[in-house]
């Protein structure tokens, strides 16, 4: 029996959707397609590779269907935003074993799946940004990225409760709640004229983190943190001798970090010394977190 790659993906999507990654085998998928197990391996080297294809297919379908909501007759921008939230919850609930539950599985670190996951993450963030602009207009451009990240966090956390809460939250009720809170937040940010926390550069770092430019991206973050540490050091209330000593420690740290293979204990000791200064602590902790992600 001759079967196409797309037919295998459709079968795998159905089974992964019903059972999840761990409880679905290549043999199960082959049986569903009425083919030999070896026929699946002609197209996919592993179950992980097949799951990556299914994950990508489901995400593409999500964006295609979400886009169609825009063309509902007579739909207002507010109703569109509401329906997009509802559809997000409905779709991710239906495909929870593919789109949500993978985070605790070994597939998360698979060589093919990992960069795919990060690309999808960036695509979702762009989608959130566009939805917010369609809803609130150019007035929110100054705070666009703060709003996009907050909106993403609300969707993620309430989706968790919709999926796992025994009493089950109402999807429509939760969508109304999120919409109302975003209204309040947008109104407050516009009225207060407060400075944004995040910029376009923050988004670029977010969507590229872990992809091919990961090391370059991390180097930029480290350089920015070191720059801020230098500026903060110049402003803290300290004697000239103590400030000079702190600058020497910071320069030693900068030189050590720049090495191809930094001395771990020395780097840790230099960071620990700088962390003792209250004015520097937050920046040092951020720097430690970035450096630690290499190990």
Secondary structure by P-SEA (a helix, b strand, c coil): ccccaaaaaaaaaaaaaccccccccaaaaaaaacccaaaaaaccccaaaaaaaaaaaaaaaaaaaaaaccccccccaaaaaaaaaaaaaaaaaaacccccccccccccccaaaaaaaaaaaaaaaaaaaaaaaaacccccccaaaaaaaaaaaaaaaaaaaaacccccccaaaaaaaaaaaaaaaaaaaaaacccccccaaaaaaaaaccccaaaaaaaaaaaaaaaaaaaaaacccccaaaaaaaaaaaaaaaaaaacccccaaaaaaaaaaaaccccaaaaaaaaaaaaaaac
